[in-house]
Amino acid sequence: MITFEIGFLGLKFSLLRILITIPVFVLIGIIMGRYFKRNNFKINEL
């Protein structure tokens, strides 16, 4: 999929987007993990 993005939008844009989005997703995951751990989030199984 990244090859299509590079083809349509260019290498600079694609690399910049990857360098910005990956740390943002990791940060969101850390924040969500701490939030759910703090609030005793549990999944009810059927």
C-alpha positions, 0 to 999 in steps of 0.5 A: 500500500505504501508503494501506491502512496509513494507513486501517487503522493511522492516519497517525501510526503509518504516518509513524513506521514509515516514518521508522524503517524507511527509515534502518534499511534504508539502514544495513543496506545500507551494513553489508552492502556493507562486509562483502561488499567486505571478504570479497571476495564474488563471485557465480559465474555459470553 
